[in-house]
Amino acid sequence: MSRNKGNIIKKFIYQILFSLVFASFLSACAQLQDAKPSPSEDHDKQNVPPSQPEGTWKLPIEIPEGEFYKIGSWYSDHQLLYITNFEQSSSVYLYNLLTGSSELLYKSEVPIVTLQISPSKKNILIQSSPSTYEGQVTILSPEGKVIYKQSIPSYELTFEWNPFNESEILISSFNEDWTYQMLLLDIEQRKTTELTLPQPFIKWIGNEEVAYLKWDEESPSLFAPLMTKNLSAEDEKEILTEVLQFATFKNILMTVTVKDVEQLQASYTFYDKDKKVLNSFSIPHLTMFSGWLVPYNDLNVSKGEFITLKPVKSAEADAYREGFELVSYNINSGSSHVILQDLKNEPILLSPSGEVALYGNRFEKIIDLKTKEVRELVAK
């Protein structure tokens, strides 16, 4: 792989990784389905409905040991997975918002970088970092039992869990010069297979089908055609042209494109599994040196509710000071409403029911989308 390709990839790595929350890759799909039973009998007895009054939450979280690092994911509508650090070790806890209890699920002797949960909440992925050039991938059961563990030489790793077959995870392993290797992890068969794919940022769009933006290496542009490819075939298929960014939520495809010739608006379009348009809306956009800033967002498929942080006007990102509105769009009816105003553009992650959301660079805040109450999860 050429150095030119590495530099181009690096450009889009920073654009994408800092424009979308790991949701965009990681976990958006993980919020779409009902949670599995919780890891202990105590949690199994918590037969609570999805929607709970915000006043019943037991907050802030009391950290059992070490320092709070970040919230990893929702486990259910009233349970969170969070990470703590103590010296060189990290721990993963399950926190119950209704009882205020923390349960230790897993302890790592090396720092944990991130955590993801599978779409059905069946398994948990832990990425730890034994050294700068090594990533360790650990798959846990809901009870915290290690199912699979593997070390991968890498400078950076990204993951894409297959929502159609949760035994499979696509792994992009980057070197320090941002050249990359694509791997397919099969949890059931306990093996990884190297794949040949033209781009490192791949999303599942079917059981064996993936989608990606085909950037022109010789003539970099803000937009690229959206391609699909079956992993067992050589051919690729173009399904859309001039796409800035895209996301998949199992059977829903979302694209971000330009609305008008003047490029004053960013257009968000949603497609069903047959690539038919469900709905579309436009918002102001912020320009950056390397492209456009796509604000953080998430989608609850069962409700058809898409939430995004929306700038109040189009401008240059570096000079923009007006804050962001948290807006909800119904992709079925086309209706929309503003939830909160004057927020920062920080990651946001919906609960499985879509009633509340985690918010903040460490998901350290929780928002009740009905009452519009914002609370800190951990005492400062």
C-alpha positions, 0 to 999 in steps of 0.5 A: 500500500502506497504512502499516498494512500496512507495519507489520504486514509489518514485524512478521512480517519480524522474526519470520520472519527472526530465527526461521528461517535463510535455510534457511527461505527460501533454501536448505533446498532447496539441500541436497536433491540431489547436487552437480554436478561441481566447478569445476576438473579438480583437483576433478573428480578428487576422486572421494570417497564422500559420507561421510568421516571427520571426521578427514580434514577439513583445518581450519581454513580458511586465508583467502587474502586479506582477512577471513572473513565467512561460509560461504555454502553447501555445494557438495558433501559435501566442498566449501564456498562462503565469502565474504571481505571486503577493504576495500570488496570481497568474494570468493567462494571454493570450499573443499575440506575434504579437500585444504585448498585454496581456489579463487577463484570470484568477486570483487565490487568492492562488499560481498557480503551473501549467497550461495545455491546452486540446488537442483541446485548448477547456479548460484550467486546472489550478493547484493551491496550497492552502497548502502543502497537498492540490491541487486545480484543476480548469477547465476554458473555453477559455474565462477564465470562471470557469467550474469546481473546486475541492480540492484534498488532496495531496502532488503532482498531475500529470494529463493526459488529454484524447485526445480521450475524452477531458471531462476526465482527469486522476489524480495521487494524491501522498501522502508525502510518495509517495503512491498514489490514481488514480482519473478519473475527468469527467468534463461534469458530474462534478465528480471524480471517484477513479480507481484501477490501478497498476501504477501512471504514466498512459497514454491514448492510446485509448478512454477507454484504458490506457498504463503503465510500469509494474515495478517489485516491488520485483526486481527493474530494468531499464526496464519493460514490457509495458502494456495496460488496458481497464478502464472497464475491469480487464485484462491487456495486454503486448504489449512490453517488456524491455521498459525504458520509453514511451510517447503517442501522441494520435494515436502515441506511442513512446518507449525508449529501449536499442539498443545493448547488450553493452547498448551504445545507446538508441533506440526511436521507433514510432508505429501507432495506430495498434502498427505497427512500423513507424520508429526508430532511436538511440542516445547516452545516459547518465547513472544515478544512478537510470537509464538513462537520457531521454532528453526532447522532443516533437512531432508534429503529423501532420508533423511527426516531433519529436524533442529531445535534444541529447547528443553528446556521451554516458557518465555518466550524472554527468560527462557530459559537452559537451552539447546537440544538438537539433535534428529533426527527421521525423518519416515518412521518417526517415530523420533528421537534427541538429537545434542547438548545445551546449544547456542545457537539458531543457524542450521544447514544440512545437507550434501547427504548429511545426514551433517554440518551447518554451524552458527552465525550465520556457519556458522563451525562444522561438526558431524559428526552421527555422531561428534557432533564440533563443529569451528571452520571458521576460526581465531579 
